[in-house]
Amino acid sequence: MPYIKQTRREELDHLINRVAAELSYSDSWQGDLNYVITKLTLSRIDVVNYTNINNAIGVLECAKQELYRKLAAPYEDKKIAENGDVY
């Protein structure tokens, strides 16, 4: 999960903000973001084996799920309230 200590966030946020600023100037930010995520992930796989691949995929999957939980699900709930539920 992304809930790391505040001191560590401060150490990383200036780097993240620099990358985010670069992505915001691009018309193809989605591809750029995919590239950055891929390169960061690959930088943590020093040996290609099941454990390292599984760990990397696990991190990506958890980040995806947390993004859905915190942003997409509340958005969907808002749209259900506005437009009615399907289920």
Secondary structure as UniProt FT lines:
FT   HELIX           6..24
FT   TURN            27..28
FT   HELIX           29..43
FT   HELIX           50..67
FT   HELIX           68..72
FT   HELIX           73..83
//
